[in-house]
């Protein structure tokens, strides 16, 4: 029986759920993810540990009540129990999984293919236990269900699995049909490793059919496809396959080149498990070159890998078979015999008849040297019986090939006769078509004339519409210019009239304060308060004038204005440092509307003022960022903080909330005593950004 299993491929498409972003994981999500990875890592190493992880994962998935995870653990228990040869348990979890799926309302399903996955995993469980017909039934069932759900990847993998089973059954024609169907679908997928696997499958089938050229062609297709993928394991399989093709065709030097590439990838990636199949291919070449000692050294160096990794039986067989041939070439009968005796039973179980015959021939020669004539006769007889049966099979195969050629030629002659008949009918149809086409041509010409007239009228309408839009745009520009002039006039009036009057008031208060400073301390204090208030009002007025004079306000303008506020108003002490930072799609040249700009400025001004005057902060950080089409403004300090529950209605905090709300945004103020304060404001960019 031929083994052609791509176990990693069966499972990889269903492991995409591992890719959930860790930032979004809840503790329960993290636990579920851990059980998935734990089960996957122990799948071939420790079946008991893998099953335990899947059971715990199923319990956690039920707590989360998410059908994707529950379905995942049911189907993985199905295949894992199969790998442990517990088919009754596989069938039990298959049944439980189907019951769970059927009980779910279809409109609440996140994974509508749970039943398809379950059939696919049960097929794999049957496959590894050599129940090929049962496996074939469930893979066919899974493929039909994937078609129902329009799951292209599921259908593609279904064809590959079905092809593999037909290959094992020695039904190469059916295997080819399924692999070529998979090839068509693989052309549309972005998963290159699947495409490479399809090509490798075709390599194996063409090998079995003795079509060396086709086999080599697909081996190089697989390599070319694999090298476009990032997965180095796919590269390794492809290089080994091409090396084998070159060895079979007798080009040992080219085979060595590909084996060298394989070794380099193993060295850089640490995929030690591939060293075993690599040593098999190396040994094949070395035995042909009669370098028996080198073959022995390579094989014995990699022999411990048989215990370190869980290889498929056919891989183990070929390694030991190569080792036995090497010992025989070196005339080391004791070691050769120790390998050949258990190997003969393995060849029989794998139905490797040709190899089993050769093993018995080698054993017969060894027994003859040891003068164990009875065993020599028994093994030689087994060798001859196998050789005769293989000769019979070969004769049947040759006859079948001749029959196929005859049937093909017969069908080709029938096809030629049918073609001649079709040509005659086609000529009659064409005559009728000429008249029909002439009528269509006339209709098309009339249609074109009508279209040209319609198109000309449409162009005229479009031109009139553009002229109308231009008039509206000009009127809008004129209105904006008038508004700008009015804004400039208001800002001049504020600056020249109210500003100068406030300056006069400050000067008068300062004179009064100077006169009564020593005579009336209470009056002097109140005058000083009025002077400070008036000064603050002038700064506020200047800020308003500054905003009115600008069509747009940039982040750089806001930075400069805040620094001026700190320096001129005397808010910051020498120990206070204010840092500005822009992130994401925001930079110093980002523009806001003047209304938005003055409101953002006031929010920053109020937060900085509070941090210095009340929190005695030493460091204040102002960060501009973009988060989901919102401007995220974060002002944080390392001051003494306050209890937010006791200061919910202060004027400063209310002003921040009010200004954020005016811009259709929202604010969040967080503080803790002795741990600083954070003011976070989020404003929609569509409302505040200039030309948004």
C-alpha positions as CSV (number, residue, x, y, z in Angstrom):
1,X,0.0,0.0,0.0
2,X,1.3,3.4,-0.9
3,X,1.2,6.2,1.7
4,X,0.8,9.8,0.5
5,X,-0.3,11.8,3.5
6,X,0.0,15.5,3.9
7,X,-1.2,15.7,7.5
8,X,-0.2,19.3,8.0
9,X,-2.3,20.4,5.0
10,X,-5.4,18.7,6.4
11,X,-5.3,20.8,9.5
12,X,-3.7,24.2,8.6
13,X,-6.8,25.9,7.1
14,X,-8.7,25.2,10.3
15,X,-6.0,26.8,12.5
16,X,-6.6,30.3,11.3
17,X,-8.6,30.9,14.5
18,X,-5.2,30.9,16.2
19,X,-4.5,34.3,14.6
20,X,-6.8,36.4,16.9
21,X,-5.0,39.5,18.0
22,X,-3.6,39.0,21.5
23,X,-4.5,42.6,22.4
24,X,-8.2,41.7,22.1
25,X,-8.0,38.4,24.1
26,X,-10.0,38.0,27.3
27,X,-8.5,35.6,29.9
28,X,-11.0,32.9,28.7
29,X,-9.9,33.6,25.0
30,X,-6.2,33.2,26.1
31,X,-7.0,29.9,27.9
32,X,-8.8,28.5,24.8
33,X,-6.0,29.6,22.5
34,X,-3.5,27.9,24.9
35,X,-5.4,24.6,24.8
36,X,-5.5,24.7,20.9
37,X,-1.7,25.3,20.7
38,X,-1.0,22.7,23.4
39,X,-3.1,20.1,21.6
40,X,-1.5,20.9,18.2
41,X,2.1,20.7,19.6
42,X,1.5,17.3,21.1
43,X,-0.6,15.9,18.3
44,X,2.0,13.4,17.1
45,X,4.2,13.4,20.2
46,X,1.9,12.7,23.2
47,X,-1.6,11.7,22.2
48,X,-2.8,11.6,25.8
49,X,-1.6,15.1,26.5
50,X,-3.2,16.3,23.3
51,X,-6.5,14.7,24.1
52,X,-6.4,16.2,27.6
53,X,-5.8,19.7,26.2
54,X,-8.7,19.3,23.8
55,X,-11.1,18.1,26.6
56,X,-10.2,21.1,28.7
57,X,-10.5,23.4,25.7
58,X,-14.0,22.1,25.0
59,X,-15.1,22.9,28.6
60,X,-13.6,26.4,28.2
61,X,-15.3,26.9,24.8
62,X,-18.7,25.9,26.3
63,X,-18.1,28.6,29.1
64,X,-17.5,31.2,26.3
65,X,-20.5,29.8,24.3
66,X,-18.9,30.4,20.9
67,X,-19.8,27.9,18.2
68,X,-16.5,28.3,16.3
69,X,-14.4,27.2,19.3
70,X,-16.8,24.5,20.4
71,X,-16.9,23.0,16.8
72,X,-13.1,23.2,16.7
73,X,-12.6,21.1,19.8
74,X,-15.2,18.5,18.8
75,X,-13.6,17.9,15.4
76,X,-10.0,17.9,16.8
77,X,-11.1,15.3,19.4
78,X,-12.5,13.2,16.5
79,X,-9.1,13.1,14.6
80,X,-6.9,12.9,17.8
81,X,-8.8,9.9,19.0
82,X,-8.2,8.4,15.5
83,X,-4.4,9.0,15.9
84,X,-4.6,7.1,19.2
85,X,-6.5,4.2,17.4
86,X,-9.6,4.9,19.5
87,X,-12.1,4.9,16.7
88,X,-15.1,4.4,19.0
89,X,-14.2,7.6,20.7
90,X,-13.7,9.3,17.3
91,X,-17.3,8.3,16.3
92,X,-18.6,9.4,19.7
93,X,-17.2,12.9,19.4
94,X,-18.3,13.1,15.8
95,X,-21.9,12.3,16.8
96,X,-21.8,14.8,19.7
97,X,-20.4,17.5,17.5
98,X,-23.2,16.9,14.9
99,X,-25.8,17.0,17.6
100,X,-24.5,20.3,18.8
101,X,-24.4,21.7,15.3
102,X,-27.9,20.6,14.4
103,X,-29.3,22.1,17.7
104,X,-27.9,25.6,16.9
105,X,-30.3,28.1,15.1
106,X,-28.8,28.6,11.6
107,X,-29.1,32.4,11.8
108,X,-26.8,32.4,14.9
109,X,-24.0,30.3,13.4
110,X,-20.6,31.9,13.1
111,X,-19.1,28.7,11.5
112,X,-21.7,27.3,9.1
113,X,-19.3,24.4,8.1
114,X,-19.0,22.6,11.4
115,X,-20.6,19.5,10.0
116,X,-18.2,19.5,7.0
117,X,-15.2,19.8,9.3
118,X,-16.5,16.9,11.4
119,X,-16.8,14.6,8.4
120,X,-13.3,15.6,7.2
121,X,-11.7,14.9,10.6
122,X,-13.6,11.5,10.9
123,X,-12.3,10.7,7.4
124,X,-8.8,11.4,8.7
125,X,-9.3,9.2,11.7
126,X,-10.4,6.3,9.5
127,X,-7.5,7.0,7.1
128,X,-4.7,6.7,9.7
129,X,-6.3,3.4,10.8
130,X,-6.4,2.1,7.2
131,X,-10.2,2.1,6.8
132,X,-9.8,3.5,3.3
133,X,-13.4,3.1,2.1
134,X,-14.9,4.6,5.2
135,X,-12.4,7.5,4.9
136,X,-13.3,8.0,1.3
137,X,-17.0,8.1,2.1
138,X,-16.6,10.9,4.7
139,X,-14.1,12.9,2.6
140,X,-16.7,12.9,-0.2
141,X,-19.4,13.9,2.2
142,X,-17.2,16.7,3.6
143,X,-16.5,18.0,0.1
144,X,-20.2,18.1,-0.8
145,X,-20.9,20.1,2.3
146,X,-18.0,22.6,1.6
147,X,-19.6,23.1,-1.9
148,X,-22.9,23.8,-0.1
149,X,-21.2,26.5,1.9
150,X,-19.2,27.9,-1.0
151,X,-16.0,27.2,0.9
152,X,-13.4,27.0,-1.9
153,X,-10.5,26.0,0.3
154,X,-12.5,23.2,1.9
155,X,-13.5,21.8,-1.5
156,X,-9.9,22.1,-2.7
157,X,-8.5,20.2,0.3
158,X,-11.3,17.6,-0.1
159,X,-10.2,16.9,-3.6
160,X,-6.6,16.5,-2.4
161,X,-7.6,14.1,0.3
162,X,-9.8,12.0,-2.0
163,X,-7.0,11.9,-4.6
164,X,-4.6,10.6,-1.9
165,X,-7.0,7.8,-1.0
166,X,-7.4,6.7,-4.6
167,X,-3.6,6.8,-4.9
168,X,-3.3,4.5,-2.0
169,X,-5.9,2.2,-3.6
170,X,-3.7,2.1,-6.7
171,X,-6.5,3.7,-8.7
172,X,-4.3,6.2,-10.5
173,X,-6.9,7.4,-13.0
174,X,-9.3,8.5,-10.2
175,X,-6.4,10.0,-8.3
176,X,-5.5,12.1,-11.4
177,X,-9.1,13.3,-11.8
178,X,-9.3,14.6,-8.3
179,X,-5.8,16.1,-8.2
180,X,-6.4,17.9,-11.5
181,X,-9.7,19.3,-10.0
182,X,-7.7,20.4,-7.1
183,X,-5.1,22.0,-9.5
184,X,-7.9,24.1,-11.1
185,X,-9.0,25.4,-7.7
186,X,-5.4,25.9,-6.5
187,X,-4.9,28.5,-9.2
188,X,-7.5,30.7,-7.5
189,X,-6.1,30.4,-4.0
190,X,-3.6,32.7,-2.3
191,X,-2.3,29.8,-0.1
192,X,0.7,28.8,-2.1
193,X,1.6,25.9,0.2
194,X,-1.7,24.2,-0.9
195,X,-0.9,24.7,-4.5
196,X,2.6,23.2,-4.0
197,X,1.0,20.2,-2.2
198,X,-1.3,19.6,-5.2
199,X,1.7,19.6,-7.6
200,X,3.6,17.2,-5.2
201,X,0.5,14.9,-5.3
202,X,0.6,14.8,-9.1
203,X,4.3,14.0,-9.0
204,X,3.6,10.9,-6.9
205,X,0.7,9.7,-9.2
206,X,2.7,10.3,-12.4
207,X,5.6,8.4,-10.8
208,X,3.3,5.4,-10.1
209,X,2.2,5.6,-13.8
210,X,5.8,5.6,-15.0
211,X,5.4,9.0,-16.7
212,X,8.8,10.4,-15.8
213,X,8.5,13.6,-17.8
214,X,5.2,14.6,-16.3
215,X,6.4,13.7,-12.8
216,X,9.5,15.9,-13.2
217,X,7.5,18.7,-14.7
218,X,5.2,18.9,-11.7
219,X,8.1,18.5,-9.3
220,X,9.6,21.7,-10.6
221,X,6.2,23.4,-10.6
222,X,5.9,22.5,-6.9
223,X,9.4,24.0,-6.3
224,X,8.7,27.2,-8.2
225,X,5.4,27.7,-6.3
226,X,6.9,26.8,-2.9
227,X,9.7,29.4,-3.3
228,X,7.0,32.1,-3.6
229,X,5.7,31.2,-0.1
230,X,7.3,32.2,3.3
231,X,6.9,28.7,4.8
232,X,10.3,27.0,4.7
233,X,8.8,23.6,5.4
234,X,7.1,23.8,2.0
235,X,10.5,24.7,0.5
236,X,12.1,21.6,2.1
237,X,9.5,19.2,0.7
238,X,9.8,20.7,-2.8
239,X,13.6,20.6,-2.9
240,X,13.6,16.9,-1.7
241,X,11.0,16.0,-4.4
242,X,13.0,17.7,-7.2
243,X,16.3,16.0,-5.9
244,X,14.5,12.6,-6.1
245,X,13.4,13.3,-9.7
246,X,16.9,14.3,-10.8
247,X,18.3,11.1,-9.1
248,X,15.8,8.9,-10.9
249,X,16.7,10.5,-14.2
250,X,20.4,9.9,-13.5
251,X,21.6,13.5,-13.0
252,X,23.3,13.0,-9.6
253,X,25.1,16.3,-9.7
254,X,21.8,18.3,-10.1
255,X,20.3,16.2,-7.4
256,X,23.2,17.1,-5.1
257,X,22.6,20.8,-5.8
258,X,19.0,20.5,-4.5
259,X,20.0,18.5,-1.5
260,X,22.6,21.1,-0.6
261,X,19.8,23.8,-0.7
262,X,17.8,21.5,1.6
263,X,20.6,21.2,4.1
264,X,21.1,25.0,4.1
265,X,17.5,25.6,4.9
266,X,17.6,23.0,7.7
267,X,20.7,24.7,9.2
268,X,19.1,28.1,9.1
269,X,15.6,27.2,10.3
270,X,16.4,24.3,12.7
271,X,13.9,21.9,11.1
272,X,15.8,18.9,12.2
273,X,13.0,16.4,11.4
274,X,13.8,16.9,7.6
275,X,17.4,15.7,8.2
276,X,16.1,12.1,8.1
277,X,14.4,12.1,4.6
278,X,17.4,14.2,3.4
279,X,19.8,11.4,4.6
280,X,17.7,8.9,2.6
281,X,18.2,10.8,-0.6
282,X,21.9,11.4,0.1
283,X,22.4,7.7,0.7
284,X,20.7,6.7,-2.6
285,X,23.2,8.8,-4.5
286,X,26.2,7.6,-2.4
287,X,25.3,3.9,-3.0
288,X,25.1,4.5,-6.7
289,X,28.6,6.2,-6.5
290,X,29.8,3.2,-4.4
291,X,30.6,5.5,-1.5
292,X,29.3,3.0,1.0
293,X,31.2,4.3,4.1
294,X,29.9,7.8,3.6
295,X,26.4,6.5,3.2
296,X,26.8,4.6,6.5
297,X,28.1,7.7,8.3
298,X,25.2,9.9,7.1
299,X,22.5,7.3,8.0
300,X,23.9,6.4,11.4
301,X,24.3,10.1,12.3
302,X,20.6,10.7,11.7
303,X,19.3,7.4,13.1
304,X,18.6,8.9,16.6
305,X,16.0,11.1,14.9
306,X,13.7,8.1,14.6
307,X,13.2,8.2,18.4
308,X,13.2,12.0,18.5
309,X,10.4,12.6,16.0
310,X,7.2,10.7,15.1
311,X,7.6,9.8,11.4
312,X,5.1,8.0,9.2
313,X,5.7,4.2,8.8
314,X,6.7,4.6,5.2
315,X,9.4,7.1,6.0
316,X,10.8,4.9,8.8
317,X,10.7,1.9,6.4
318,X,12.7,3.7,3.6
319,X,15.3,4.9,6.1
320,X,15.9,1.4,7.5
321,X,15.7,-0.1,4.0
322,X,18.5,2.3,2.9
323,X,20.5,1.4,6.1
324,X,20.1,-2.3,5.4
325,X,21.3,-1.9,1.8
326,X,24.3,0.1,3.0
327,X,25.3,-2.6,5.6
328,X,24.9,-5.2,2.9
329,X,27.2,-3.2,0.5
330,X,29.8,-3.1,3.3
331,X,29.4,-6.9,3.9
332,X,28.4,-6.2,7.5
333,X,26.0,-9.1,7.7
334,X,25.3,-8.9,11.4
335,X,24.1,-5.3,11.3
336,X,22.3,-5.9,8.0
337,X,20.4,-8.9,9.4
338,X,19.5,-7.0,12.6
339,X,17.8,-4.4,10.4
340,X,16.4,-6.7,7.7
341,X,14.4,-9.1,10.0
342,X,12.0,-6.5,11.5
343,X,12.0,-4.6,8.3
344,X,10.6,-7.6,6.4
345,X,7.5,-7.5,8.6
346,X,7.1,-3.8,8.1
347,X,7.3,-4.2,4.3
348,X,4.6,-6.9,4.5
349,X,2.3,-4.6,6.6
350,X,2.9,-1.7,4.2
351,X,2.4,-4.0,1.2
352,X,5.7,-3.0,-0.3
353,X,6.0,-6.2,-2.3
354,X,9.0,-5.4,-4.4
355,X,11.0,-4.2,-1.4
356,X,9.8,-7.3,0.6
357,X,11.1,-9.5,-2.1
358,X,14.5,-7.8,-2.2
359,X,14.8,-8.0,1.7
360,X,14.2,-11.8,1.6
361,X,16.8,-12.1,-1.2
362,X,19.4,-10.3,1.1
363,X,18.4,-12.4,4.1
364,X,18.8,-15.6,2.0
365,X,22.3,-14.6,1.0
366,X,23.2,-13.8,4.6
367,X,21.8,-17.1,5.9
368,X,23.7,-19.0,3.1
369,X,26.9,-17.4,4.3
370,X,26.1,-18.4,7.9
371,X,25.3,-22.0,6.7
372,X,21.8,-21.7,8.0
373,X,20.4,-23.5,4.9
374,X,16.8,-23.9,6.2
375,X,16.3,-20.2,6.6
376,X,18.2,-19.5,3.4
377,X,15.8,-21.8,1.6
378,X,12.6,-20.3,3.2
379,X,13.6,-16.7,2.5
380,X,14.7,-17.5,-1.1
381,X,11.4,-19.2,-1.7
382,X,9.5,-16.1,-0.4
383,X,11.7,-14.0,-2.8
384,X,10.8,-16.2,-5.8
385,X,7.1,-16.2,-5.0
386,X,7.0,-12.4,-4.7
387,X,9.0,-12.1,-7.9
388,X,6.6,-14.3,-9.8
389,X,3.5,-12.5,-8.5
390,X,5.1,-9.1,-9.5
391,X,5.9,-10.5,-12.9
392,X,2.3,-11.5,-13.3
393,X,1.2,-8.0,-12.2
394,X,3.6,-6.4,-14.7
395,X,2.2,-8.5,-17.5
396,X,-1.3,-7.5,-16.6
397,X,-0.3,-3.9,-16.5
398,X,1.4,-4.2,-19.9
399,X,-1.8,-5.8,-21.4
400,X,-3.9,-3.1,-19.8
401,X,-1.7,-0.4,-21.3
402,X,-2.0,-2.0,-24.8
403,X,-5.8,-2.2,-24.4
404,X,-5.9,1.4,-23.3
405,X,-3.9,2.4,-26.5
406,X,-6.4,0.4,-28.7
407,X,-9.5,1.9,-27.0
408,X,-8.0,5.4,-27.3
409,X,-7.3,5.0,-31.0
410,X,-10.9,3.7,-31.5
411,X,-12.3,6.6,-29.7
412,X,-10.2,9.0,-31.7
413,X,-11.6,7.6,-34.9
414,X,-15.1,8.0,-33.6
415,X,-14.3,11.5,-32.7
416,X,-13.0,12.3,-36.2
417,X,-16.2,11.0,-37.8
418,X,-18.3,13.0,-35.4
419,X,-16.2,16.1,-36.2
420,X,-16.9,15.7,-39.9
421,X,-20.6,15.5,-39.3
422,X,-20.5,18.5,-37.0
423,X,-18.6,20.6,-39.6
424,X,-21.3,19.9,-42.2
425,X,-24.0,21.0,-39.8
426,X,-22.0,24.0,-38.8
427,X,-21.8,25.2,-42.4
428,X,-25.6,25.1,-42.6
429,X,-26.0,27.0,-39.4
430,X,-23.5,29.6,-40.6
431,X,-25.6,30.4,-43.7
432,X,-28.6,31.1,-41.5
433,X,-26.4,33.2,-39.1
434,X,-25.2,35.4,-42.0
435,X,-28.7,36.7,-42.6
436,X,-29.4,37.0,-38.9
437,X,-26.1,39.0,-38.4
438,X,-27.0,41.3,-41.3
439,X,-30.3,42.2,-39.5
440,X,-28.4,42.7,-36.3
441,X,-25.9,45.0,-38.1
442,X,-28.7,47.2,-39.4
443,X,-30.2,47.4,-35.9
444,X,-26.8,48.3,-34.5
445,X,-26.3,51.1,-37.0
446,X,-29.7,52.6,-36.2
447,X,-29.0,52.2,-32.5
448,X,-25.6,54.1,-32.9
449,X,-27.3,57.0,-34.7
450,X,-29.9,57.2,-31.8
451,X,-27.1,56.9,-29.3
452,X,-25.1,59.8,-30.9
453,X,-28.2,62.1,-30.8
454,X,-28.9,61.1,-27.2
455,X,-25.3,61.6,-26.2
456,X,-25.2,65.1,-27.8
457,X,-28.2,66.2,-25.9
458,X,-26.8,64.7,-22.7
459,X,-23.5,66.7,-23.2
460,X,-25.6,69.9,-23.6
461,X,-27.4,69.2,-20.4
462,X,-24.2,68.5,-18.6
463,X,-22.7,71.8,-19.7
464,X,-25.8,73.7,-18.5
465,X,-25.5,71.9,-15.1
466,X,-21.8,72.8,-14.8
467,X,-22.5,76.5,-15.6
468,X,-25.2,76.5,-12.9
469,X,-22.8,74.8,-10.4
470,X,-20.1,77.4,-11.3
471,X,-22.6,80.3,-10.5
472,X,-23.4,78.7,-7.1
473,X,-19.7,78.3,-6.3
474,X,-18.9,81.9,-7.2
475,X,-21.8,83.1,-5.0
476,X,-20.5,80.9,-2.2
477,X,-17.0,82.3,-2.5
478,X,-18.3,85.9,-2.5
479,X,-20.3,85.1,0.7
480,X,-17.2,83.7,2.3
481,X,-15.1,86.7,1.4
482,X,-17.8,89.0,3.0
483,X,-17.8,86.9,6.1
484,X,-14.0,87.0,6.3
485,X,-14.0,90.8,5.9
486,X,-16.6,91.0,8.8
487,X,-14.5,88.8,10.9
488,X,-11.4,90.9,10.3
489,X,-13.4,94.1,11.2
490,X,-14.7,92.5,14.4
491,X,-11.1,91.4,15.4
492,X,-9.8,94.9,14.7
493,X,-12.6,96.5,16.8
494,X,-11.9,94.0,19.7
495,X,-8.2,94.7,19.5
496,X,-8.2,98.5,19.0
497,X,-11.2,99.5,21.2
498,X,-11.8,96.9,23.9
499,X,-8.1,95.9,24.1
500,X,-6.9,99.4,24.5
501,X,-9.7,100.1,27.1
502,X,-8.7,97.1,29.1
503,X,-5.0,98.1,28.9
504,X,-6.0,101.6,30.2
505,X,-8.0,99.9,33.1
506,X,-4.9,97.9,34.1
507,X,-2.7,101.0,34.0
508,X,-5.2,102.9,36.2
509,X,-5.5,100.1,38.7
510,X,-1.7,99.7,38.9
511,X,-1.5,103.5,39.6
512,X,-4.2,103.3,42.3
513,X,-2.5,100.2,43.8
514,X,0.9,102.0,43.9
515,X,-0.8,105.0,45.6
516,X,-2.6,103.0,48.3
517,X,-0.2,100.1,48.6
518,X,1.0,101.1,52.1
519,X,-2.1,102.7,53.3
520,X,-4.8,100.1,52.7
521,X,-3.6,96.5,52.3
522,X,-7.1,95.1,51.7
523,X,-7.8,97.6,49.0
524,X,-4.4,96.9,47.5
525,X,-5.1,93.2,47.4
526,X,-8.5,93.7,45.7
527,X,-7.0,96.1,43.2
528,X,-4.3,93.5,42.4
529,X,-6.9,90.8,41.9
530,X,-8.8,93.1,39.5
531,X,-5.6,93.9,37.7
532,X,-4.8,90.1,37.3
533,X,-8.3,89.4,36.2
534,X,-8.2,92.2,33.6
535,X,-4.8,91.0,32.4
536,X,-6.2,87.5,32.0
537,X,-9.1,88.9,30.1
538,X,-6.7,90.7,27.7
539,X,-5.0,87.4,27.0
540,X,-8.3,85.7,26.4
541,X,-9.3,88.6,24.1
542,X,-6.0,88.3,22.2
543,X,-6.6,84.6,21.8
544,X,-10.0,85.3,20.4
545,X,-8.6,87.9,18.0
546,X,-5.9,85.5,17.0
547,X,-8.5,82.8,16.1
548,X,-10.7,85.3,14.2
549,X,-7.7,86.4,12.1
550,X,-7.1,82.8,11.0
551,X,-9.1,80.7,8.5
552,X,-7.4,77.6,9.8
553,X,-5.3,76.8,12.9
554,X,-2.5,74.2,12.8
555,X,-1.1,71.9,15.5
556,X,2.1,74.0,15.4
557,X,0.0,77.2,16.0
558,X,-1.5,75.5,19.1
559,X,1.9,74.5,20.4
560,X,3.3,78.0,20.0
561,X,0.2,79.6,21.5
562,X,0.3,77.3,24.6
563,X,4.0,78.1,25.1
564,X,3.2,81.8,24.9
565,X,0.4,81.4,27.4
566,X,2.7,79.7,29.8
567,X,5.4,82.3,29.5
568,X,3.3,85.5,29.3
569,X,0.7,84.6,31.9
570,X,3.4,83.3,34.3
571,X,1.6,80.1,34.9
572,X,4.5,77.7,34.9
573,X,7.3,77.6,37.5
574,X,10.9,76.9,36.5
575,X,10.5,73.2,37.5
576,X,7.5,72.6,35.1
577,X,8.2,71.0,31.7
578,X,5.6,70.9,29.0
579,X,6.0,68.3,26.2
580,X,4.1,68.1,23.0
581,X,3.8,65.0,20.8
582,X,2.0,64.1,17.6
583,X,1.3,60.5,16.5
584,X,-0.3,58.6,13.6
585,X,-1.9,60.7,10.9
586,X,-1.4,64.0,12.9
587,X,1.6,66.2,12.5
588,X,2.5,69.9,13.1
589,X,1.0,70.9,9.8
590,X,-2.4,69.4,10.4
591,X,-5.1,72.1,10.1
592,X,-8.2,72.7,12.1
593,X,-11.0,75.2,11.5
594,X,-10.6,78.4,13.5
595,X,-13.6,77.5,15.8
596,X,-12.3,74.0,16.5
597,X,-8.8,75.4,16.9
598,X,-9.8,78.0,19.6
599,X,-11.8,75.3,21.5
600,X,-8.9,72.8,21.4
601,X,-6.6,75.6,22.6
602,X,-9.0,76.5,25.5
603,X,-9.2,72.8,26.5
604,X,-5.3,72.5,26.6
605,X,-5.0,75.9,28.3
606,X,-7.5,75.0,31.0
607,X,-5.8,71.6,31.6
608,X,-2.3,73.1,31.7
609,X,-3.4,75.9,34.0
610,X,-5.0,73.4,36.4
611,X,-1.9,71.1,36.3
612,X,0.5,74.0,37.3
613,X,-1.6,76.1,39.6
614,X,-3.5,73.4,41.5
615,X,-1.6,70.1,41.0
616,X,2.0,71.6,41.1
617,X,3.0,69.3,38.3
618,X,6.6,69.0,37.2
619,X,5.8,67.4,33.8
620,X,2.9,68.0,31.5
621,X,2.5,66.0,28.3
622,X,0.1,67.0,25.5
623,X,-0.3,64.2,22.9
624,X,-2.2,64.5,19.6
625,X,-3.2,61.2,17.9
626,X,-5.8,59.8,15.4
627,X,-8.1,56.9,16.6
628,X,-10.8,55.7,14.2
629,X,-11.5,59.0,12.5
630,X,-11.3,60.9,15.8
631,X,-8.7,63.3,17.0
632,X,-7.5,61.9,20.4
633,X,-6.2,64.7,22.6
634,X,-4.5,63.5,25.8
635,X,-3.2,66.0,28.5
636,X,-1.5,64.2,31.4
637,X,0.5,65.5,34.3
638,X,2.4,64.0,37.3
639,X,0.9,66.4,39.8
640,X,-0.8,65.7,43.1
641,X,-4.2,64.8,41.5
642,X,-7.6,64.9,43.1
643,X,-10.7,62.8,43.9
644,X,-12.9,63.1,40.8
645,X,-16.0,62.3,42.9
646,X,-15.4,65.6,44.9
647,X,-14.7,67.9,42.0
648,X,-17.2,66.9,39.3
649,X,-18.8,70.3,38.9
650,X,-15.9,72.8,38.9
651,X,-16.0,75.5,36.3
652,X,-12.8,74.5,34.6
653,X,-13.8,70.8,34.2
654,X,-17.3,71.8,33.1
655,X,-15.8,74.1,30.5
656,X,-13.6,71.3,29.1
657,X,-16.7,69.0,28.8
658,X,-18.8,71.8,27.3
659,X,-16.2,72.7,24.6
660,X,-15.8,69.0,23.6
661,X,-19.6,68.6,23.4
662,X,-19.8,71.8,21.2
663,X,-17.5,70.0,18.7
664,X,-19.7,66.8,18.8
665,X,-17.0,65.0,20.8
666,X,-16.6,63.8,24.3
667,X,-14.2,64.1,27.2
668,X,-12.9,61.8,30.0
669,X,-11.2,63.1,33.1
670,X,-9.3,60.6,35.3
671,X,-7.4,61.5,38.4
672,X,-6.1,59.9,41.5
673,X,-4.7,61.5,44.6
674,X,-0.8,61.7,44.3
675,X,-0.9,59.9,40.9
676,X,-1.6,62.8,38.6
677,X,-4.4,63.6,36.2
678,X,-5.3,62.6,32.6
679,X,-7.7,64.6,30.5
680,X,-8.7,62.8,27.3
681,X,-10.8,64.5,24.6
682,X,-12.0,62.8,21.4
683,X,-13.3,65.0,18.6
684,X,-14.6,63.8,15.2
685,X,-12.1,64.8,12.4
686,X,-15.0,65.4,10.0
687,X,-16.2,68.3,12.3
688,X,-12.9,69.9,13.2
689,X,-10.5,69.4,10.4
690,X,-10.1,72.1,7.8
691,X,-11.3,71.0,4.3
692,X,-12.4,67.6,5.8
